[in-house]
Amino acid sequence: MDNVITFVPQNEATFKRNLNEFIDMCRNKLDVFGRDLPFDEVTWDITEYIYEKGARNTKSHIHFTNHEANNAGRKSTNKKQPLHEAFAPFAKAYIRYHFISIPTRHTTRKIYALKLLETVLREFGDPSPLAINTNVLDRAAALAKIGNSQDYAYTLGHFLEGIAAFMKDNRFIDLAFYWKNPISPPEKLNRVGKQFLEAREKKLPTQEVIDACGEAFVRATRVPDVLATSVLAIMLCQPARISEPFRLPLNCLLERDDGKEGVKIRWWPVKKGVPDIKPVPLVMSSVAKNAVKKLAEIGAPARLIARWYEENPGKIYLAPNLEYLRPANTDDKMLSWKQVGNVLWGDDVNAANVYQWMHYHGVAIASEGRGVMKKDDPRRANISFRALEKAILALLPDDFPIADRESGMKYSEALIVLRRREMNGTDIPFQCMIDKIGKDQVNRLFGRKKGAKSIFERLGITHSDGCPVSIGSHQPRHFLNTLAQISNLDDFSIAKWSGRKDVRQNKVYDHESGLELLERGEQIAPMVPAVVPVKGTIQKRYIPILRAEVNSLNIPIGHITELGWCEHIFAMSPCPSSRRCISCTESCYIKGDQEKEAFARLKLEQEEKFLEKAVQAAQRGVVGASAWVEDKKIDVQLFRQLCLMYDDPNIPDGSVIRLDQLPEISSKILDALRTRQMLENPNNQSVADVKSVELSNVEIPQAIDMGLRKKKKAKEDDVATGDA
């Protein structure tokens, strides 16, 4: 991809001409995926141009089949249905063109979005990409939500938005505005409630699972089990992605040079993370040392073989006791089946396995050679050494001798490398060939792969209730990130420790519960100077829960007030008494609370003074003073009743007190209704006569209108009495 070409649309050209020129450029002028790319084929083999870190020798293909093929079974004929011939060239050109700027192997979702567009266009009767409009895009977004999670559907909508913007910018289609993804992103869960706890359990391993990992690490003896448990141990020492331990070199551990105990580890993160030497937590240093030691021991024979092939290209590795079988110079030598078996697997061989292997790999058998000897006679030498050597050398990994392209690490330097078939555990490993171990081979041993026997099942480790143990390959990373958050580690350090380029991604791995946040706040609080002095200490911690769960529990809810506590649920409605607690039916009082009792007696003194002043104002004829007198009489009466209960020796301390014979609670809207009735009633009825008016019979705008009339009437009264 040395010659990067950018498509420049012609302003005066038609949409069709622009599209055709773009397709022609991507077909004939780009060298992405190779100059000889079979552009018109349904499937592209891009293995040579894609590098997946930590993976085995996997093949990478792009299949330009339609949406129906995605949902078809393995034996269905729909599996090979290509995209419509009118749409396929644009889809291929789009994928090839965008690989220049975003060279990633994960093109699945981008192609899925293109397939959705092609499906909708066929549904609308015109499969040409020139027919894409807002209706097509809206329908494609609706299809994206069918059978997919909210997160996946949102991502597909994001790619649809990118395709639409690209086509508009390059004048392939005529859109009046930039189409936006209508699919909402997945909602972020609160840190409390059943839904949060269920999501948290899926992301984090339980303590019982972590204990099972430790037990498996100690008990493992078979090579596959040792490798899998050691990788798991490293992932519990560092917040690793499953592919990252496979990039570790043999000398990955270093002693700390900053005067502290423990070790550091050389780390090559994926996803554009920066290589680093990271300290291992002190409590996990011994685990890291032991895991690396085990991996080094089981991989020693494979590294020896790898070093031979690196230093002697074109020659097969032979054990020291078999070197006599190698012919001199370019000569050939005939071997018996037993000698071939010794080269492949060592001493424990049989004729049937040797001949089966040779037949599968195309190693020919020469003429009888020794007369009437039987086929399984070990003295019968009729197999060419050079033919055997050619077949064995073809088994070398495709990327040999480089095990990791980015770091340049060779197979002989890799920490995780085994001999061929050694990962199977049941087969005899090859004595002359190595194998690249990938993340998928280890991941299937963690218990989440159906049909695969896990390391826990093989070692007889189960949950306390007998259920099988399993752990997700990404759970240790979520677990360590959450521990770091709980331990008050700053976001930058967490991102650096995790090999993460974007600090904002930390929040995806933060699964602190409401209780853990509360505990963290209690730890931090003593270190932060209080702006407002706080009296007393926290006597009891309550676990936060969701409001909906509180309602389902059917238990009383209260909050502290100046006089006692209130049962009103403010989430349902505002305070109906305008904080006039003494006259509210939802107010409760505790006998024996000295602070609340002292405040109640102080309020009684204040209310008595207010009543005395109101009586004096009423005697002078002050407008509104008589209504104030009536209100204050009620308050004084209620406070006296409360204080009498505080003084009653028959009521024990700790009793909950609730006042009776409370007056009707007044409200602004009810006052407005009464005023309206007074204004509209020609007989000038008293306020008591209109108490039965129901609020439900009056619309809200009318109530607002009544309030405005009341203010206007009050101003007119003030002017008439000379108080304005």
PEMOVEN-V686524 format. One record per residue. SS is DSSP state (hx for helix, st for strand, lp for the rest). OMEGA is omega in whole degrees, 0 to 359 (999 if undefined). Layout:
BEGIN
SS;OMEGA  SS;OMEGA
END
This chain:
BEGIN
lp;181  lp;181  lp;180  lp;183  lp;178  lp;181  lp;178  lp;182  lp;176  lp;184  lp;186  lp;184  lp;177  lp;179  hx;182  hx;180  hx;178  hx;181  hx;181  hx;179  hx;177  hx;179  hx;180  hx;179  hx;182  hx;181  hx;192  hx;188  lp;179  lp;176  lp;175  lp;185  lp;174  lp;180  lp;184  lp;180  lp;177  lp;190  lp;186  lp;179  lp;180  lp;183  st;175  st;173  st;184  lp;183  hx;184  hx;186  hx;181  lp;178  lp;178  lp;184  lp;176  lp;181  lp;178  lp;180  lp;182  lp;177  lp;179  lp;180  st;171  st;182  st;179  lp;176  st;185  lp;184  hx;179  hx;179  hx;178  hx;184  lp;182  lp;177  lp;184  lp;183  lp;182  lp;176  hx;179  hx;183  hx;184  hx;181  lp;182  st;172  lp;180  lp;185  hx;178  hx;183  hx;187  hx;181  hx;178  hx;180  hx;180  hx;179  hx;181  hx;180  hx;182  hx;182  hx;184  hx;176  lp;178  lp;183  lp;181  lp;182  lp;180  lp;179  lp;184  lp;178  lp;187  hx;185  hx;178  hx;178  hx;177  hx;179  hx;177  hx;179  hx;177  hx;178  hx;180  hx;179  hx;181  hx;180  hx;176  hx;178  hx;180  hx;174  lp;179  lp;185  lp;181  lp;177  hx;178  hx;182  hx;180  lp;176  lp;183  hx;178  hx;178  hx;181  hx;179  hx;179  hx;177  hx;177  hx;177  hx;177  hx;182  hx;182  lp;182  lp;177  lp;180  lp;176  lp;180  hx;180  hx;181  hx;180  hx;178  hx;178  hx;177  hx;176  hx;177  hx;178  hx;175  hx;178  hx;178  hx;178  hx;181  hx;180  hx;180  hx;181  hx;178  hx;182  hx;182  lp;173  lp;172  lp;181  lp;182  lp;176  lp;181  lp;181  lp;178  lp;180  lp;181  lp;180  lp;181  lp;183  lp;182  lp;175  lp;179  lp;182  lp;176  lp;184  lp;170  lp;182  lp;179  lp;175  lp;183  hx;182  hx;178  hx;182  hx;178  hx;178  hx;180  hx;181  hx;178  hx;184  hx;186  lp;174  lp;177  lp;179  hx;179  hx;178  hx;179  hx;176  hx;178  hx;177  hx;178  hx;179  hx;179  hx;180  hx;181  hx;188  hx;185  lp;178  lp;178  lp;184  hx;180  hx;180  hx;179  hx;181  hx;183  hx;181  hx;178  hx;175  hx;179  hx;178  hx;178  hx;180  hx;175  hx;174  hx;180  lp;178  lp;189  lp;163  lp;188  lp;183  lp;188  lp;177  hx;181  hx;178  hx;183  lp;174  st;181  lp;182  lp;186  lp;183  st;177  st;173  st;181  lp;183  lp;181  lp;178  lp;180  lp;179  lp;177  lp;184  st;173  st;184  st;175  st;189  st;175  lp;182  lp;174  lp;179  lp;172  lp;174  lp;183  lp;176  lp;188  st;170  st;190  st;176  st;175  lp;177  lp;186  hx;182  hx;181  hx;183  hx;180  hx;178  hx;179  hx;179  hx;182  hx;180  hx;180  hx;179  hx;179  hx;180  hx;178  hx;182  hx;183  hx;180  lp;183  hx;179  hx;181  hx;178  hx;177  hx;179  hx;180  hx;180  hx;177  hx;182  hx;177  hx;182  hx;183  lp;181  lp;179  lp;179  lp;179  lp;178  lp;174  lp;175  lp;182  hx;181  hx;180  hx;182  hx;181  hx;181  hx;184  lp;180  lp;181  lp;176  lp;182  lp;181  lp;176  lp;182  lp;181  st;182  st;174  st;180  hx;181  hx;177  hx;176  hx;178  hx;177  hx;179  hx;184  hx;192  hx;181  lp;188  lp;187  lp;184  lp;173  lp;187  hx;184  hx;181  hx;181  hx;181  hx;178  hx;179  hx;181  hx;180  hx;182  hx;183  lp;172  lp;177  lp;185  lp;177  st;182  lp;180  lp;185  lp;171  lp;184  lp;171  lp;191  lp;179  lp;178  lp;184  lp;182  lp;177  lp;183  lp;180  lp;184  lp;184  st;181  st;180  st;184  st;177  hx;182  hx;177  hx;177  hx;181  hx;180  hx;180  hx;181  hx;180  hx;179  lp;181  lp;178  lp;178  lp;184  lp;184  lp;180  lp;12  lp;184  st;180  st;179  st;188  lp;185  lp;182  lp;182  lp;182  st;178  st;179  hx;180  hx;180  hx;185  st;177  lp;184  lp;175  lp;181  st;173  st;182  lp;181  lp;180  hx;180  hx;180  hx;178  lp;181  lp;181  lp;174  lp;182  lp;176  lp;178  lp;186  lp;185  lp;178  st;179  st;176  lp;181  lp;182  lp;183  hx;183  hx;180  hx;180  hx;183  hx;181  hx;180  hx;182  hx;174  lp;181  lp;182  lp;180  lp;178  lp;180  lp;180  lp;185  lp;177  hx;180  hx;178  hx;181  hx;181  lp;178  lp;181  lp;179  st;171  lp;181  lp;179  lp;178  lp;180  lp;181  st;179  lp;175  lp;178  lp;178  lp;183  lp;181  lp;182  hx;178  hx;179  hx;176  hx;182  hx;182  hx;177  hx;178  hx;176  hx;179  hx;177  hx;180  hx;181  lp;176  lp;175  lp;183  lp;186  hx;180  hx;181  hx;178  hx;180  hx;180  hx;179  hx;183  lp;183  lp;186  lp;182  lp;184  lp;181  hx;183  hx;180  hx;178  hx;186  hx;179  hx;183  hx;180  lp;182  lp;176  lp;176  lp;178  hx;180  hx;179  hx;174  hx;178  hx;179  hx;179  hx;178  hx;178  hx;179  hx;183  hx;188  hx;181  lp;182  lp;182  lp;179  lp;181  lp;175  lp;177  lp;180  lp;180  lp;180  lp;176  lp;179  lp;178  lp;183  lp;184  lp;180  lp;179  lp;181  lp;179  lp;175  lp;181  lp;180  hx;180  hx;179  hx;177  hx;181  hx;181  hx;180  hx;177  lp;178  lp;181  lp;180  lp;180  lp;172  st;186  st;173  lp;180  lp;183  lp;183  lp;175  st;188  st;181  lp;185  lp;178  lp;184  lp;176  lp;181  lp;182  lp;177  lp;182  lp;183  lp;183  lp;179  lp;177  lp;173  lp;193  hx;187  hx;182  hx;185  lp;180  lp;182  lp;179  st;177  st;184  st;183  st;176  lp;179  lp;176  lp;188  hx;181  hx;179  hx;180  hx;179  hx;179  hx;179  hx;179  hx;176  hx;178  hx;178  hx;178  hx;180  hx;182  hx;178  hx;177  hx;178  hx;179  hx;180  hx;179  hx;179  hx;178  hx;179  hx;179  hx;179  hx;179  hx;178  lp;178  lp;178  lp;182  lp;178  lp;183  hx;181  hx;177  hx;177  hx;179  hx;180  hx;179  hx;183  hx;176  hx;180  hx;181  hx;180  hx;179  hx;181  hx;178  hx;176  hx;178  hx;179  hx;181  hx;176  hx;177  hx;176  hx;183  hx;183  lp;181  lp;180  lp;178  lp;183  lp;176  lp;182  lp;179  lp;177  st;184  st;174  lp;183  lp;178  lp;180  lp;179  lp;179  lp;177  lp;181  lp;179  lp;177  lp;182  hx;182  hx;178  hx;176  hx;179  hx;178  hx;180  hx;180  hx;180  hx;179  hx;179  hx;180  hx;186  hx;182  lp;182  lp;181  lp;177  lp;180  lp;179  lp;180  hx;181  hx;182  hx;183  hx;181  lp;183  lp;180  lp;181  lp;180  hx;183  hx;180  hx;184  lp;179  lp;182  hx;179  hx;177  hx;179  hx;177  hx;179  hx;179  hx;178  hx;178  hx;178  hx;180  hx;179  hx;180  hx;179  hx;180  hx;178  hx;179  hx;178  hx;179  hx;179  hx;181  hx;182  hx;178  lp;180  lp;183  lp;999
END
